[in-house]
């Protein structure tokens, strides 16, 4: 028979054998009264009442469990169950379910005796991902994304979790079941960094308060805690690498108004959406070929990456003063497949465009069936003609650059939104190999657009990641293998950037700053692989979108750079409807 309170034998174990690995808690709430807090628990903070009560439900044969919800207290609010005797090492195991919410839906922590904060274990589900608060980075780090929310509390999707925590170790081992099951794997799922260390473990707390999202809930059942130093010690967590030193200039002001504008910059609009045309535009590219400028972009009728999306563009024969009528390069499809934006470049005196194509085929988290199709301008007939599929599982993003071994490389993302590059097989642009860039879970890639540039002895990749900075990876074997992506010290929001090198040798990066209200260019010293000065290109709210559509908003975003005749031509999206162009004198970017 299951019981809530500790048995005499269990109390004896706690008192006399605190260093053994017997259970010091074993709780399933079957004998508890419904709609009340469980007995023998206490408020973690005596100034705030936790919203944790016994409710109907539970995995397997259980008929009752605990449910935690938000309460209107803005402090460290939790319902705490003390262990009786403080422990140096514990194994915590429980079943849990949680609701869907944008914010935090579950939060469990361990604490020290008479503690006023969590100790080593500081675990939550937020954004639908299981996370541990990392004591090194002071940020939430992903333990596993393989958890599933429940639509209703009377039909929960249960999971089983085990964590081994040691007062003096920096790592916590986690075992996690598959969603809807309670069988734990034989090997640990992950090791994460403890929130704090050198604190004895005295209790477990179920958090409520305002840390839990409005209308969110979580369930806990079959809670077992074992204590004793004869438990297998958790593994040491891998030390977090130091940020990559991409920025070597002075401290960057958070206020974009403190960043100077590029001297002599000129702005114009290449294309504006109209009532009778395609109303979504994104991902522009630009190049000069035989004295004529070509610019193209993704156009869809209404929504980003929507059905019937196409690759369209315009030309200029007068140095970008005026632009031709629209021309279609990738015509899209009447099925779920579609064309989208890509890259423009010259090869063997021909003008090439390689664009994304996706929507049918191999399943993908973001872009099912992702491939890239090549189009070449037939100058005799003045028509774009397809050369077929040349890349698989890569969406290319920047003008390919030639490495010392003769191969070309371009940055991209794959069908799941993860960072990749494409490397040509020597000089052929008809066959490319897609190479994944490894990344830690804390990168939390959503749309990891990647841009690359060659250095003296490596290839540098800048990746759209999280935490408000650019992420970086490098390759020393011509793009065939890559270091694990790490955070850099250069501020950059979640938005695509463009990495290039001026003909005079300076590395540059065009990116957003803080948010998409500001577009900047960062430039480095000649011949280096770092950046040391920054200028504004566009700043302030752009014109608002004039037409409805998914993912639109005021912004200058998704830049692409191209140097020609002493000027750097930067194209970008305006509100995801129009194509903007800024022309920067290269002389204004030099030290």
C-alpha positions in Angstrom: 0.0 0.0 0.0 1.3 3.4 -0.9 1.6 6.0 1.8 2.4 9.7 2.0 4.4 10.1 5.2 7.7 8.5 6.1 7.5 5.1 7.8 9.3 4.4 11.1 11.8 2.3 9.3 12.4 5.0 6.8 12.9 7.5 9.6 15.4 5.2 11.2 17.3 5.0 7.9 17.3 8.8 7.7 18.6 9.1 11.2 21.1 6.3 11.4 22.2 5.7 7.8 22.2 9.0 6.0 25.2 7.9 3.9 23.4 4.8 2.5 21.4 4.9 -0.7 18.0 3.9 0.8 15.0 6.0 0.0 14.6 9.0 2.2 11.3 10.0 0.5 8.8 7.9 -1.3 5.6 9.8 -2.0 2.6 9.1 -4.2 -0.2 11.2 -2.6 -2.8 8.4 -2.8 -4.1 9.0 0.8 -4.1 12.8 0.5 -7.3 14.9 0.4 -8.1 16.4 -2.9 -7.8 20.1 -3.6 -5.5 20.8 -0.6 -1.8 21.0 -0.1 -0.1 17.7 0.8 0.6 17.2 4.5 4.0 17.4 6.0 5.2 19.9 3.4 6.1 23.5 4.2 6.2 26.9 2.5 9.7 27.6 1.1 9.1 31.3 1.7 6.9 32.0 4.7 5.9 35.3 3.1 4.3 33.6 0.1 1.7 30.8 -0.3 2.6 28.2 -2.9 -0.2 27.0 -5.3 0.5 23.3 -5.1 -2.4 21.0 -4.4 -3.5 17.3 -4.6 -5.5 16.6 -7.7 -7.1 13.6 -9.5 -4.9 11.7 -11.9 -1.5 10.1 -12.1 0.5 7.7 -14.2 -0.3 4.0 -14.3 -2.5 2.9 -11.3 -2.1 6.2 -9.5 -5.3 8.1 -8.8 -3.9 11.2 -7.2 -0.9 13.4 -7.8 0.3 17.0 -7.2 -0.6 19.9 -9.5 1.3 23.2 -9.4 0.0 26.4 -10.9 0.9 30.1 -10.9 0.3 32.1 -7.8 0.4 35.9 -7.4 3.6 36.2 -5.5 6.7 37.7 -7.0 9.2 36.0 -4.7 10.9 32.6 -4.4 7.6 30.7 -4.1 7.6 27.0 -3.6 6.2 24.2 -1.6 9.1 22.3 0.0 9.5 18.8 1.3 12.5 18.5 3.7 14.6 15.3 3.8 15.0 15.2 7.6 18.7 14.8 7.4 20.8 16.9 5.0 22.5 14.9 2.3 25.8 15.2 0.3 24.5 13.2 -2.7 20.9 12.4 -3.7 19.1 10.6 -6.5 15.7 12.4 -7.2 13.2 10.6 -9.3 9.6 11.6 -10.2 6.9 11.5 -12.9 5.8 14.8 -14.4 3.4 16.2 -17.0 3.0 19.9 -18.1 0.8 22.1 -20.1 1.6 24.0 -23.3 2.6 27.7 -22.7 5.1 30.2 -24.1 6.6 30.7 -20.7 7.5 28.4 -17.8 5.2 25.5 -17.1 7.2 23.5 -14.5 9.9 24.4 -12.0 11.5 22.0 -9.5 14.5 22.7 -7.3 16.6 21.4 -4.5 17.7 23.5 -1.6 20.1 23.7 1.3 19.1 23.7 5.0 17.2 26.9 5.8 18.0 28.0 2.3 16.5 31.1 0.7 17.3 30.0 -2.9 17.6 26.9 -4.9 20.8 24.9 -4.5 22.3 22.5 -7.2 19.1 21.3 -8.9 17.2 24.1 -10.6 15.1 22.5 -13.3 12.2 23.8 -15.4 10.3 23.4 -18.6 9.9 26.6 -20.5 9.2 27.1 -24.2 8.4 23.3 -24.3 12.0 22.4 -23.5 13.5 20.8 -20.3 16.2 23.1 -18.9 18.6 23.4 -16.0 19.9 26.8 -14.8 23.6 26.7 -15.4 25.7 28.1 -12.6 28.6 29.0 -15.0 26.7 30.9 -17.7 23.9 32.0 -15.3 21.5 31.1 -18.1 19.0 28.3 -18.7 20.6 25.5 -20.6 18.7 22.7 -22.5 18.7 19.3 -20.9 16.4 17.8 -23.5 13.9 19.0 -26.1 12.2 15.6 -26.2 9.3 16.4 -23.9 5.7 16.7 -24.9 3.1 19.1 -23.4 -0.4 18.0 -22.4 -3.4 19.6 -23.9 -5.7 19.0 -20.9 -4.9 18.1 -17.3 -7.4 15.2 -17.3 -5.4 13.5 -20.1 -1.7 14.2 -19.2 1.3 13.1 -21.2 3.6 11.6 -18.4 7.4 11.5 -18.4 9.7 10.0 -15.8 12.9 11.9 -14.7 15.9 10.9 -12.6 18.6 13.3 -11.5 21.7 12.5 -9.5 23.0 15.5 -7.6 26.1 15.9 -5.5 26.9 18.8 -3.1 30.5 19.1 -4.3 30.2 18.2 -8.0 29.5 20.6 -10.8 27.6 18.1 -12.9 24.1 16.7 -12.6 23.2 13.5 -14.4 19.7 13.2 -15.9 17.8 10.2 -17.2 14.6 11.0 -19.1 11.9 8.7 -20.4 10.2 9.0 -23.8 7.0 11.1 -23.7 4.0 9.0 -22.6 6.2 6.4 -20.9 7.8 6.0 -17.4 10.6 3.6 -18.2 14.0 5.3 -17.8 16.9 4.7 -20.3 19.8 2.6 -19.0 22.3 5.4 -19.8 22.0 9.1 -18.7 20.3 11.3 -21.2 22.4 14.4 -20.4 24.8 16.0 -17.9 24.1 19.6 -17.0 25.9 22.1 -14.8 24.7 22.6 -11.3 23.2 25.9 -10.3 25.4 26.2 -7.2 27.8 23.8 -5.4 29.3 23.1 -2.0 25.8 23.2 -0.5 24.3 20.2 1.4 21.0 19.0 0.1 18.1 19.4 2.5 14.9 19.3 0.6 13.0 19.4 -2.7 10.7 22.3 -3.8 7.9 22.6 -6.3 7.7 26.1 -7.5 4.7 28.3 -8.2 4.5 32.1 -7.9 4.9 34.3 -11.0 7.7 32.2 -12.3 5.0 30.0 -13.7 3.2 31.2 -16.9 -0.4 32.4 -16.6 -2.8 29.5 -17.0 0.0 27.0 -17.0 0.1 23.9 -14.8 2.3 20.9 -14.1 1.8 17.5 -12.4 4.2 15.6 -10.1 3.7 12.0 -8.9 5.7 9.0 -7.5 8.4 11.2 -6.0 11.3 9.1 -4.7 14.5 10.5 -3.2 17.5 8.3 -2.3 20.5 9.6 -0.4 24.0 8.5 0.4 27.5 8.8 -0.9 27.5 5.2 -2.2 25.2 6.4 -5.0 27.1 6.6 -8.3 28.7 10.1 -8.5 27.4 12.3 -11.3 29.7 13.1 -14.2 31.5 16.4 -14.3 29.9 18.8 -16.7 32.1 20.0 -19.6 33.4 23.5 -18.9 31.7 26.2 -21.0 34.2 27.5 -23.5 35.2 31.1 -23.4 33.5 33.4 -25.9 35.2 33.5 -29.3 36.9 36.9 -29.6 35.4 38.1 -32.8 35.3 41.7 -31.6 38.6 43.4 -30.8 37.6 47.0 -30.7 36.5 49.2 -27.8 33.5 48.4 -25.7 30.3 48.6 -27.8 27.6 50.9 -26.5 24.2 49.3 -26.0 22.6 52.4 -27.4 22.7 52.3 -31.2 22.6 56.1 -31.3 26.2 56.0 -30.0 27.3 54.2 -33.2 28.2 56.6 -36.1 26.6 56.2 -39.5 28.7 55.2 -42.5 29.9 58.5 -44.1 28.4 59.1 -47.5 26.0 56.2 -47.5 23.1 56.4 -50.0 19.8 54.6 -49.7 17.2 53.6 -52.4 14.5 51.0 -52.9 14.8 48.5 -55.7 11.3 47.0 -55.4 8.1 47.8 -53.6 5.2 45.3 -53.1 2.0 46.4 -54.9 -1.7 45.5 -54.6 -1.7 43.5 -57.7 1.6 41.6 -57.1 3.4 39.4 -54.6 3.2 41.0 -51.2 6.0 39.2 -49.3 9.7 39.7 -50.0 12.8 38.5 -48.2 16.4 37.4 -48.7 17.7 39.7 -51.4 21.0 39.1 -53.2 23.0 41.4 -55.6 25.8 41.1 -58.1 27.3 42.9 -61.1 27.7 41.0 -64.3 29.1 42.5 -67.6 28.4 46.0 -66.4 24.8 45.3 -65.3 23.5 44.9 -61.7 21.2 42.0 -60.9 19.2 41.7 -57.7 16.8 39.0 -56.7 14.8 37.8 -53.7 12.0 35.5 -52.6 8.5 36.6 -53.5 5.4 34.9 -52.3 1.7 36.0 -52.6 1.2 36.6 -48.9 3.3 34.7 -46.3 6.9 34.0 -45.6 7.9 30.6 -47.1 4.3 30.2 -48.2 3.0 28.1 -51.1 3.7 29.4 -54.6 6.8 31.3 -53.4 9.1 32.3 -56.2 12.5 33.7 -56.9 12.2 37.0 -58.7 14.4 40.0 -59.4 15.2 43.2 -61.3 18.2 44.6 -63.3 19.9 47.9 -63.5 22.1 49.2 -66.4 22.7 52.7 -64.9 24.6 51.9 -61.7 21.4 51.2 -59.6 19.7 54.5 -60.4 16.8 52.8 -62.1 15.6 49.2 -62.2 13.9 47.0 -64.9 10.6 45.4 -64.6 10.3 42.2 -62.5 11.6 39.0 -64.0 11.0 35.4 -62.7 14.0 33.2 -62.1 12.5 30.3 -60.1 8.8 30.2 -60.9 7.6 28.1 -58.0 5.0 25.4 -58.2 1.3 24.9 -57.9 1.9 22.1 -55.3 3.3 22.4 -51.8 6.8 22.8 -53.3 8.2 26.3 -53.7 11.3 28.2 -54.7 12.9 30.8 -52.4 15.9 33.1 -52.1 19.5 32.2 -52.5 22.8 33.5 -53.8 24.1 35.3 -57.0 27.6 34.9 -58.4 29.7 34.7 -61.5 31.4 31.4 -62.6 33.2 30.7 -65.9 31.9 34.1 -67.2 28.3 33.0 -66.6 25.9 34.4 -64.1 24.5 31.9 -61.6 21.7 31.9 -59.1 21.4 29.0 -56.6 18.2 29.2 -54.6 16.4 27.1 -52.0 13.6 24.7 -53.1 11.5 22.8 -50.5 8.0 21.8 -49.4 7.8 18.1 -50.4 10.1 15.1 -49.7 12.2 14.2 -46.7 10.7 15.3 -43.5 12.3 18.3 -41.8 11.7 20.4 -38.7 11.6 23.6 -40.8 12.0 22.9 -44.6 10.9 19.4 -45.7 12.7 18.1 -48.8 15.2 21.0 -48.8 17.4 21.2 -51.9 19.0 24.0 -53.9 18.5 24.5 -57.6 20.9 26.3 -59.9 19.8 28.8 -62.6 22.1 30.3 -65.2 21.4 33.3 -67.3 21.3 32.4 -71.0 22.6 35.7 -72.4 21.8 34.8 -76.0 18.1 34.3 -75.3 18.1 36.6 -72.2 16.4 33.9 -70.1 17.2 32.1 -66.8 17.5 28.4 -67.3 17.6 25.7 -64.7 20.7 23.5 -64.4 19.0 21.2 -61.9 19.5 20.4 -58.2 23.1 21.0 -57.1 22.8 21.0 -53.3 21.0 18.7 -50.9 19.8 19.7 -47.4 21.3 23.2 -47.6 19.8 26.6 -48.1 22.7 28.8 -49.3 23.1 32.3 -48.0 26.2 34.1 -49.2 28.2 34.5 -52.4 30.4 31.4 -52.6 34.1 32.2 -51.9 37.0 30.2 -53.3 39.4 28.5 -50.8 43.0 27.8 -51.4 42.3 24.2 -52.5 40.1 25.4 -55.3 36.7 24.5 -53.8 34.0 27.0 -53.1 32.2 27.4 -49.8 28.9 29.1 -48.8 27.1 29.1 -45.5 23.5 27.9 -45.0 21.0 26.1 -42.8 19.5 22.6 -43.2 16.0 21.3 -43.3 15.8 21.3 -39.5 17.1 24.9 -39.2 20.6 23.8 -38.1 23.9 25.4 -39.2 25.6 23.9 -42.3 27.9 24.9 -45.1 28.0 23.7 -48.7 31.5 22.9 -50.2 31.9 22.4 -54.0 33.7 19.4 -55.3 36.8 21.3 -56.6 35.8 23.8 -59.3 32.5 22.3 -60.1 29.4 24.3 -59.1 27.1 21.4 -60.1 28.0 19.2 -57.1 28.2 20.4 -53.6 28.6 18.5 -50.3 26.6 19.7 -47.3 28.6 19.7 -44.0 27.0 20.2 -40.6 28.5 22.5 -38.0 28.3 20.9 -34.5 26.6 23.0 -31.9 25.8 22.8 -28.1 22.2 22.6 -26.9 22.5 26.1 -25.5 22.7 27.5 -29.0 19.0 26.6 -29.3 19.0 27.0 -33.0 15.7 28.1 -34.5 16.8 29.3 -38.0 20.6 29.0 -37.8 21.4 31.0 -41.0 25.2 30.7 -41.4 27.6 33.0 -43.3 31.2 32.2 -44.1 34.4 33.8 -45.2 38.0 32.6 -45.7 40.9 33.7 -43.6 44.7 33.1 -43.7 44.6 29.5 -42.5 40.9 28.8 -41.8 37.3 29.3 -42.8 35.2 31.4 -40.4 31.5 30.8 -40.0 29.2 33.3 -38.2 25.9 31.7 -37.1 22.5 33.2 -36.1 22.1 31.9 -32.6 20.7 33.0 -29.2 21.8 35.0 -26.1 22.1 38.2 -28.1 25.4 37.4 -29.7 26.8 36.0 -32.9 27.9 32.3 -32.7 31.2 31.3 -34.4 32.7 28.1 -35.8 36.0 27.6 -37.7 37.4 25.0 -40.1 41.0 24.3 -40.9 40.5 21.7 -43.6 38.7 23.7 -46.2 35.2 23.3 -44.7 35.2 19.5 -44.3 35.1 19.6 -40.5 34.2 22.3 -38.1 34.7 23.2 -34.4 31.7 23.2 -32.2 29.9 26.5 -32.5 30.5 28.9 -29.5 29.3 32.2 -28.4 31.3 35.2 -29.6 31.7 38.6 -27.9 29.9 40.4 -30.7 26.3 41.6 -30.0 23.8 40.3 -32.6 20.1 39.4 -32.3 18.4 36.4 -33.8 18.6 37.5 -37.4 20.6 36.5 -40.5 24.0 38.3 -41.0 26.4 38.5 -44.0 30.1 38.0 -43.7 32.5 39.3 -46.4 36.0 40.6 -47.0 36.7 43.8 -48.8 39.1 43.8 -51.7 41.6 45.7 -49.5 41.6 42.8 -47.0 39.3 43.9 -44.2 36.8 41.4 -42.9 33.3 42.8 -42.5 29.9 41.7 -41.1 26.6 43.2 -41.9 24.1 42.4 -39.2 21.3 43.7 -37.0 22.1 45.4 -33.7 20.0 44.7 -30.6 17.0 44.2 -32.8 15.9 44.7 -36.4 15.4 48.4 -36.0 19.1 48.9 -36.6 21.4 47.5 -39.4 25.1 47.9 -38.8 28.4 47.0 -40.5 31.4 45.9 -38.4 34.8 46.0 -40.0 38.2 44.7 -39.0 41.8 45.5 -39.6 43.3 44.4 -42.9 44.3 40.7 -43.1 42.8 39.8 -39.7 39.8 37.5 -38.8 38.3 39.9 -36.3 36.3 43.1 -36.2 37.1 46.3 -34.4 34.8 49.2 -35.6 31.1 49.5 -36.2 28.9 51.8 -38.3 25.2 52.2 -38.7 23.6 51.7 -42.1 19.9 52.0 -41.3 18.4 53.0 -38.0 14.9 53.5 -36.6 11.5 51.9 -37.4 11.1 51.1 -41.1 8.0 51.8 -42.9 5.3 49.4 -41.6 4.1 46.6 -43.8 1.2 47.7 -46.0 -0.3 44.2 -46.5 -1.2 41.4 -44.1 1.1 38.4 -43.9 2.8 36.0 -41.5 6.1 37.1 -39.8 5.9 40.6 -41.2 6.9 43.7 -39.1 8.9 46.9 -39.2 12.5 46.0 -39.8 15.6 46.2 -41.9 16.8 42.6 -42.1 18.5 39.7 -44.0 21.4 41.7 -45.5 23.6 40.6 -48.4 26.8 42.4 -49.4 28.6 42.8 -52.7 31.6 45.0 -53.5 32.1 46.7 -56.9 34.2 49.7 -58.1 35.0 51.1 -54.7 31.5 50.7 -53.2 29.8 48.1 -51.0 26.3 47.4 -52.2 24.1 46.1 -49.3 20.6 44.8 -50.1 18.0 43.8 -47.4 14.4 43.4 -46.7 12.2 46.3 -45.6 9.3 45.1 -43.5 9.5 41.8 -45.5 7.7 43.5 -48.3 10.2 45.7 -50.1 13.9 45.4 -51.2 16.2 48.1 -50.0 19.7 49.0 -51.2 22.4 51.0 -49.3 25.5 52.0 -51.2 28.5 52.4 -48.9 31.8 54.1 -50.0 34.5 51.5 -49.2 36.8 54.5 -48.2 34.4 55.3 -45.4 34.9 51.8 -43.9 38.7 52.0 -43.6 40.6 52.8 -40.4 
